Amino acid sequence: MSLIPTDKYIDILRNLPILCADIVIKNLQGEYLLVKRNNEPKKDEWWVIGGRVLKGETLEEAAVRKVKQETGLQINNVRPIGCFELVEGVNPFGLPFGYHSVSVVFEAVINDKQPIKLDNQSGAFQFAKELPSGFNIKSFGGR
């Protein structure tokens, strides 16, 4: 698993949607873990953890990897709950075309004993009673 060179990634962003894995993390009180993003898309917004799936990686592996990478949390018992699509988001390179991603959304519950250690992709974290208003999950059950 490796990252695509920047010039090739820009061509992909210009022409194709990006497959991502997002994860809704709840604590034992039922609150949602949100991070304040440092990067586009959704820069300076409170959002769930997630990111693109790398070649050779399953969706679940991508979700677990992104949580570990962005927060230091080790999660298990993840389950898929739906999908989310971001169309016309701001691309991370500031170029004049929109960002389009399709995410499979997972859910996991954490205990309060694990410390959260953010990487450079986020400036802060909080536990919130609700998910961000623009994060509209489409259930796999059609509900």
KEKETOR-124576 format. One record per atom (N, C-alpha, C): residue number from 0; residue in one letter; atom name; x, y, z. Coordinates in steps of 0.2 Angstrom, whole numbers, plus 2048, in hexadecimal, padded with zeros to 3 digits. Layout:
residues N
{site NUM A CA {X Y Z}}
...
//
This chain:
residues 143
{site 0 M N {804 7FA 800}}
{site 0 M CA {800 800 800}}
{site 0 M C {804 806 800}}
{site 1 S N {803 80A 7FB}}
{site 1 S CA {807 810 7FB}}
{site 1 S C {803 816 7F8}}
{site 2 L N {805 81C 7F9}}
{site 2 L CA {802 822 7F7}}
{site 2 L C {804 823 7EF}}
{site 3 I N {7FF 826 7EC}}
{site 3 I CA {800 828 7E5}}
{site 3 I C {804 82E 7E4}}
{site 4 P N {808 82F 7E0}}
{site 4 P CA {80C 835 7DF}}
{site 4 P C {807 83B 7DE}}
{site 5 T N {808 841 7E0}}
{site 5 T CA {804 846 7E0}}
{site 5 T C {801 848 7D9}}
{site 6 D N {805 848 7D4}}
{site 6 D CA {803 84A 7CE}}
{site 6 D C {7FD 845 7CB}}
{site 7 K N {7FE 83F 7CC}}
{site 7 K CA {7FA 83A 7CA}}
{site 7 K C {7F3 83A 7CE}}
{site 8 Y N {7F4 83B 7D5}}
{site 8 Y CA {7EE 83C 7D9}}
{site 8 Y C {7EA 842 7D7}}
{site 9 I N {7ED 847 7D5}}
{site 9 I CA {7E9 84D 7D3}}
{site 9 I C {7E5 84B 7CD}}
{site 10 D N {7E8 848 7C8}}
{site 10 D CA {7E4 845 7C2}}
{site 10 D C {7DE 841 7C4}}
{site 11 I N {7DF 83D 7C9}}
{site 11 I CA {7DA 838 7CC}}
{site 11 I C {7D4 83C 7CF}}
{site 12 L N {7D6 841 7D3}}
{site 12 L CA {7D1 846 7D6}}
{site 12 L C {7CD 849 7D1}}
{site 13 R N {7D1 84B 7CC}}
{site 13 R CA {7CD 84F 7C6}}
{site 13 R C {7C8 84B 7C3}}
{site 14 N N {7C9 844 7C2}}
{site 14 N CA {7C5 840 7BE}}
{site 14 N C {7C1 83B 7C1}}
{site 15 L N {7C2 839 7C8}}
{site 15 L CA {7BF 834 7CB}}
{site 15 L C {7BD 835 7D2}}
{site 16 P N {7B8 832 7D5}}
{site 16 P CA {7B7 832 7DC}}
{site 16 P C {7BC 82E 7DF}}
{site 17 I N {7BD 830 7E6}}
{site 17 I CA {7C2 82C 7EA}}
{site 17 I C {7BE 828 7EF}}
{site 18 L N {7C0 822 7EF}}
{site 18 L CA {7BD 81D 7F4}}
{site 18 L C {7C0 81E 7FB}}
{site 19 C N {7BC 81F 800}}
{site 19 C CA {7BF 821 807}}
{site 19 C C {7BB 81C 80C}}
{site 20 A N {7BE 81C 812}}
{site 20 A CA {7BB 819 817}}
{site 20 A C {7BA 81E 81D}}
{site 21 D N {7B4 81F 81F}}
{site 21 D CA {7B3 824 825}}
{site 21 D C {7B1 820 82B}}
{site 22 I N {7B2 822 831}}
{site 22 I CA {7B0 81E 837}}
{site 22 I C {7AD 823 83C}}
{site 23 V N {7A7 821 83E}}
{site 23 V CA {7A4 824 843}}
{site 23 V C {7A6 821 84A}}
{site 24 I N {7A9 824 84E}}
{site 24 I CA {7AC 821 854}}
{site 24 I C {7A8 824 85A}}
{site 25 K N {7A5 820 85E}}
{site 25 K CA {7A1 822 864}}
{site 25 K C {7A5 820 86A}}
{site 26 N N {7A4 824 870}}
{site 26 N CA {7A6 822 876}}
{site 26 N C {7A1 81E 87A}}
{site 27 L N {7A2 81C 880}}
{site 27 L CA {79D 818 884}}
{site 27 L C {797 81C 886}}
{site 28 Q N {797 823 885}}
{site 28 Q CA {792 827 886}}
{site 28 Q C {78D 829 880}}
{site 29 G N {790 826 87A}}
{site 29 G CA {78C 827 874}}
{site 29 G C {78E 82D 870}}
{site 30 E N {793 831 873}}
{site 30 E CA {795 837 86F}}
{site 30 E C {79A 835 869}}
{site 31 Y N {79A 839 864}}
{site 31 Y CA {79E 838 85E}}
{site 31 Y C {7A5 83C 85F}}
{site 32 L N {7AA 838 85D}}
{site 32 L CA {7B0 83B 85C}}
{site 32 L C {7B1 83F 856}}
{site 33 L N {7B2 845 856}}
{site 33 L CA {7B3 84A 850}}
{site 33 L C {7BA 84D 851}}
{site 34 V N {7BD 84E 84B}}
{site 34 V CA {7C3 852 84B}}
{site 34 V C {7C3 858 847}}
{site 35 K N {7C6 85D 848}}
{site 35 K CA {7C6 863 844}}
{site 35 K C {7CC 863 83F}}
{site 36 R N {7CA 862 839}}
{site 36 R CA {7CE 861 833}}
{site 36 R C {7D3 866 832}}
{site 37 N N {7D9 865 830}}
{site 37 N CA {7DE 86A 82E}}
{site 37 N C {7DE 86A 826}}
{site 38 N N {7DB 865 823}}
{site 38 N CA {7DC 865 81C}}
{site 38 N C {7D5 864 818}}
{site 39 E N {7D5 866 812}}
{site 39 E CA {7D0 865 80E}}
{site 39 E C {7CF 85E 80C}}
{site 40 P N {7C9 85C 80A}}
{site 40 P CA {7C3 85F 80B}}
{site 40 P C {7C1 860 812}}
{site 41 K N {7BC 864 814}}
{site 41 K CA {7B9 866 81A}}
{site 41 K C {7BE 869 81F}}
{site 42 K N {7C3 86D 81D}}
{site 42 K CA {7C8 870 821}}
{site 42 K C {7C5 875 826}}
{site 43 D N {7C7 875 82C}}
{site 43 D CA {7C5 879 832}}
{site 43 D C {7BE 877 834}}
{site 44 E N {7BB 871 832}}
{site 44 E CA {7B5 86E 834}}
{site 44 E C {7B6 868 838}}
{site 45 W N {7B1 867 83D}}
{site 45 W CA {7B1 861 841}}
{site 45 W C {7AE 85C 83D}}
{site 46 W N {7B1 856 83D}}
{site 46 W CA {7B0 851 838}}
{site 46 W C {7B2 84A 83B}}
{site 47 V N {7AF 845 838}}
{site 47 V CA {7B1 83E 83A}}
{site 47 V C {7B8 83C 837}}
{site 48 I N {7BB 837 83A}}
{site 48 I CA {7C2 835 837}}
{site 48 I C {7C0 831 831}}
{site 49 G N {7C5 831 82C}}
{site 49 G CA {7C4 82D 826}}
{site 49 G C {7CA 82F 821}}
{site 50 G N {7CA 82C 81C}}
{site 50 G CA {7CE 82D 816}}
{site 50 G C {7CE 828 811}}
{site 51 R N {7D2 829 80C}}
{site 51 R CA {7D2 824 806}}
{site 51 R C {7D4 81D 808}}
{site 52 V N {7D2 819 804}}
{site 52 V CA {7D4 812 804}}
{site 52 V C {7DA 811 800}}
{site 53 L N {7DF 80D 802}}
{site 53 L CA {7E5 80C 7FE}}
{site 53 L C {7E4 805 7FB}}
{site 54 K N {7E7 805 7F5}}
{site 54 K CA {7E7 7FF 7F1}}
{site 54 K C {7E9 7F9 7F5}}
{site 55 G N {7E6 7F3 7F5}}
{site 55 G CA {7E8 7ED 7F9}}
{site 55 G C {7E5 7ED 800}}
{site 56 E N {7E1 7F2 802}}
{site 56 E CA {7DF 7F3 809}}
{site 56 E C {7D7 7F2 808}}
{site 57 T N {7D4 7EF 80D}}
{site 57 T CA {7CD 7EE 80D}}
{site 57 T C {7CA 7F5 810}}
{site 58 L N {7C4 7F6 80F}}
{site 58 L CA {7C0 7FC 812}}
{site 58 L C {7C1 7FC 81A}}
{site 59 E N {7C0 7F6 81D}}
{site 59 E CA {7C1 7F6 824}}
{site 59 E C {7C8 7F7 827}}
{site 60 E N {7CD 7F5 823}}
{site 60 E CA {7D4 7F6 825}}
{site 60 E C {7D5 7FD 824}}
{site 61 A N {7D3 801 81F}}
{site 61 A CA {7D4 808 81E}}
{site 61 A C {7D1 80C 824}}
{site 62 A N {7CB 80A 826}}
{site 62 A CA {7C8 80D 82B}}
{site 62 A C {7CC 80D 832}}
{site 63 V N {7CE 807 833}}
{site 63 V CA {7D2 806 839}}
{site 63 V C {7D9 809 839}}
{site 64 R N {7DC 809 833}}
{site 64 R CA {7E2 80D 832}}
{site 64 R C {7E1 814 833}}
{site 65 K N {7DC 817 830}}
{site 65 K CA {7DB 81E 830}}
{site 65 K C {7DA 820 838}}
{site 66 V N {7D6 81D 83B}}
{site 66 V CA {7D5 81E 843}}
{site 66 V C {7DC 81E 846}}
{site 67 K N {7E0 819 845}}
{site 67 K CA {7E6 818 849}}
{site 67 K C {7EB 81E 846}}
{site 68 Q N {7EB 81F 840}}
{site 68 Q CA {7F0 825 83D}}
{site 68 Q C {7EE 82B 840}}
{site 69 E N {7E7 82D 840}}
{site 69 E CA {7E5 834 842}}
{site 69 E C {7E4 835 849}}
{site 70 T N {7E3 830 84D}}
{site 70 T CA {7E1 831 854}}
{site 70 T C {7E6 82C 859}}
{site 71 G N {7E9 827 856}}
{site 71 G CA {7ED 823 85B}}
{site 71 G C {7E8 81D 85E}}
{site 72 L N {7E2 81E 85D}}
{site 72 L CA {7DD 819 860}}
{site 72 L C {7DE 812 85C}}
{site 73 Q N {7DE 80D 860}}
{site 73 Q CA {7DD 806 85D}}
{site 73 Q C {7D6 804 85E}}
{site 74 I N {7D3 803 858}}
{site 74 I CA {7CB 801 859}}
{site 74 I C {7CB 7FA 856}}
{site 75 N N {7C5 7F7 858}}
{site 75 N CA {7C3 7F0 855}}
{site 75 N C {7BB 7F0 855}}
{site 76 N N {7B9 7EB 853}}
{site 76 N CA {7B1 7EA 853}}
{site 76 N C {7AE 7F0 84F}}
{site 77 V N {7B1 7F1 849}}
{site 77 V CA {7AE 7F6 845}}
{site 77 V C {7A9 7F3 840}}
{site 78 R N {7A4 7F7 83F}}
{site 78 R CA {79F 7F4 83A}}
{site 78 R C {79D 7F9 835}}
{site 79 P N {79B 7F7 82F}}
{site 79 P CA {799 7FC 82A}}
{site 79 P C {792 7FE 82C}}
{site 80 I N {790 804 82B}}
{site 80 I CA {78A 807 82C}}
{site 80 I C {786 80A 826}}
{site 81 G N {78A 80C 821}}
{site 81 G CA {787 80F 81C}}
{site 81 G C {78D 812 817}}
{site 82 C N {78A 817 813}}
{site 82 C CA {78F 81B 80F}}
{site 82 C C {78E 822 80F}}
{site 83 F N {793 826 80D}}
{site 83 F CA {792 82D 80D}}
{site 83 F C {796 830 807}}
{site 84 E N {793 834 803}}
{site 84 E CA {796 837 7FD}}
{site 84 E C {797 83F 7FE}}
{site 85 L N {79D 841 7FC}}
{site 85 L CA {79F 848 7FC}}
{site 85 L C {7A0 84A 7F5}}
{site 86 V N {79B 84E 7F2}}
{site 86 V CA {79C 850 7EB}}
{site 86 V C {79D 858 7EC}}
{site 87 E N {7A2 85A 7E7}}
{site 87 E CA {7A4 861 7E7}}
{site 87 E C {7A7 864 7ED}}
{site 88 G N {7AB 85F 7F1}}
{site 88 G CA {7AF 862 7F6}}
{site 88 G C {7B5 866 7F4}}
{site 89 V N {7B8 869 7F8}}
{site 89 V CA {7BE 86D 7F6}}
{site 89 V C {7C4 868 7F6}}
{site 90 N N {7C7 868 7F0}}
{site 90 N CA {7CD 863 7F0}}
{site 90 N C {7D3 865 7F4}}
{site 91 P N {7D7 860 7F6}}
{site 91 P CA {7DC 862 7FB}}
{site 91 P C {7E2 866 7F8}}
{site 92 F N {7E2 867 7F1}}
{site 92 F CA {7E8 86A 7EE}}
{site 92 F C {7E6 872 7EC}}
{site 93 G N {7E0 874 7EE}}
{site 93 G CA {7DE 87A 7EC}}
{site 93 G C {7DD 87C 7E5}}
{site 94 L N {7DC 876 7E1}}
{site 94 L CA {7DB 877 7D9}}
{site 94 L C {7D4 878 7D8}}
{site 95 P N {7D2 87B 7D2}}
{site 95 P CA {7CC 87D 7D0}}
{site 95 P C {7C7 877 7CE}}
{site 96 F N {7C7 872 7D1}}
{site 96 F CA {7C2 86D 7D0}}
{site 96 F C {7C0 86A 7D7}}
{site 97 G N {7BA 867 7D7}}
{site 97 G CA {7B7 864 7DD}}
{site 97 G C {7BA 85E 7DF}}
{site 98 Y N {7B9 85C 7E5}}
{site 98 Y CA {7BB 855 7E8}}
{site 98 Y C {7B5 851 7E9}}
{site 99 H N {7B6 84B 7E6}}
{site 99 H CA {7B0 846 7E7}}
{site 99 H C {7B2 840 7EA}}
{site 100 S N {7AF 83E 7F0}}
{site 100 S CA {7B1 838 7F3}}
{site 100 S C {7AB 834 7F5}}
{site 101 V N {7AC 82D 7F5}}
{site 101 V CA {7A7 829 7F7}}
{site 101 V C {7A9 825 7FD}}
{site 102 S N {7A6 825 803}}
{site 102 S CA {7A9 822 809}}
{site 102 S C {7A4 81C 80B}}
{site 103 V N {7A7 817 80D}}
{site 103 V CA {7A3 812 811}}
{site 103 V C {7A4 814 818}}
{site 104 V N {79F 814 81C}}
{site 104 V CA {79F 817 823}}
{site 104 V C {79F 811 827}}
{site 105 F N {7A4 811 82C}}
{site 105 F CA {7A4 80C 831}}
{site 105 F C {7A2 80F 838}}
{site 106 E N {7A1 80B 83D}}
{site 106 E CA {7A0 80D 844}}
{site 106 E C {7A4 809 849}}
{site 107 A N {7A6 80C 84E}}
{site 107 A CA {7AA 809 853}}
{site 107 A C {7A8 80C 85A}}
{site 108 V N {7A9 809 85F}}
{site 108 V CA {7A8 80B 866}}
{site 108 V C {7AF 80B 869}}
{site 109 I N {7B1 810 86D}}
{site 109 I CA {7B7 810 870}}
{site 109 I C {7B6 811 878}}
{site 110 N N {7BA 80F 87C}}
{site 110 N CA {7BA 810 883}}
{site 110 N C {7BE 817 884}}
{site 111 D N {7BD 81A 88A}}
{site 111 D CA {7C0 820 88C}}
{site 111 D C {7C7 81F 88E}}
{site 112 K N {7CA 819 88E}}
{site 112 K CA {7D1 818 891}}
{site 112 K C {7D6 81A 88C}}
{site 113 Q N {7D5 819 886}}
{site 113 Q CA {7DA 81B 881}}
{site 113 Q C {7DB 822 880}}
{site 114 P N {7E1 824 880}}
{site 114 P CA {7E2 82B 87F}}
{site 114 P C {7E2 82D 877}}
{site 115 I N {7E0 833 875}}
{site 115 I CA {7DF 835 86E}}
{site 115 I C {7E5 839 86D}}
{site 116 K N {7E9 837 868}}
{site 116 K CA {7EF 83B 866}}
{site 116 K C {7EE 83D 85E}}
{site 117 L N {7ED 843 85D}}
{site 117 L CA {7EB 845 856}}
{site 117 L C {7F2 846 852}}
{site 118 D N {7F1 844 84C}}
{site 118 D CA {7F7 845 847}}
{site 118 D C {7F6 84C 844}}
{site 119 N N {7FA 84E 83F}}
{site 119 N CA {7F9 855 83C}}
{site 119 N C {7F3 856 838}}
{site 120 Q N {7EF 851 837}}
{site 120 Q CA {7E9 852 833}}
{site 120 Q C {7E3 856 836}}
{site 121 S N {7E4 856 83D}}
{site 121 S CA {7DF 859 841}}
{site 121 S C {7E2 85E 846}}
{site 122 G N {7DE 863 848}}
{site 122 G CA {7E0 868 84D}}
{site 122 G C {7DD 867 854}}
{site 123 A N {7D8 863 854}}
{site 123 A CA {7D5 862 85B}}
{site 123 A C {7D0 85C 85A}}
{site 124 F N {7CD 85A 860}}
{site 124 F CA {7C8 855 860}}
{site 124 F C {7C3 857 865}}
{site 125 Q N {7BD 854 864}}
{site 125 Q CA {7B8 855 869}}
{site 125 Q C {7B3 84F 868}}
{site 126 F N {7AF 84E 86E}}
{site 126 F CA {7AA 849 86E}}
{site 126 F C {7A3 84D 86D}}
{site 127 A N {79F 84C 868}}
{site 127 A CA {799 84F 867}}
{site 127 A C {793 84B 867}}
{site 128 K N {78D 84E 869}}
{site 128 K CA {787 84A 869}}
{site 128 K C {784 848 863}}
{site 129 E N {786 84C 85D}}
{site 129 E CA {784 84B 857}}
{site 129 E C {789 84B 852}}
{site 130 L N {788 847 84C}}
{site 130 L CA {78D 847 847}}
{site 130 L C {78C 84E 843}}
{site 131 P N {791 850 83F}}
{site 131 P CA {791 856 83B}}
{site 131 P C {78B 856 837}}
{site 132 S N {788 85C 836}}
{site 132 S CA {781 85D 832}}
{site 132 S C {782 85A 82B}}
{site 133 G N {788 85B 828}}
{site 133 G CA {789 859 821}}
{site 133 G C {78B 852 820}}
{site 134 F N {78C 84E 825}}
{site 134 F CA {78E 847 825}}
{site 134 F C {788 843 825}}
{site 135 N N {785 842 81F}}
{site 135 N CA {77E 83F 81E}}
{site 135 N C {780 838 81C}}
{site 136 I N {77F 833 821}}
{site 136 I CA {781 82C 81F}}
{site 136 I C {77B 829 81C}}
{site 137 K N {77C 825 816}}
{site 137 K CA {776 821 813}}
{site 137 K C {777 81A 816}}
{site 138 S N {772 818 819}}
{site 138 S CA {772 811 81C}}
{site 138 S C {772 80C 816}}
{site 139 F N {776 807 818}}
{site 139 F CA {776 801 813}}
{site 139 F C {76F 7FE 813}}
{site 140 G N {76B 7FF 818}}
{site 140 G CA {764 7FC 818}}
{site 140 G C {75F 800 814}}
{site 141 G N {761 806 812}}
{site 141 G CA {75D 80A 80E}}
{site 141 G C {758 80E 812}}
{site 142 R N {75A 80F 819}}
{site 142 R CA {756 813 81D}}
{site 142 R C {759 81A 81D}}
//
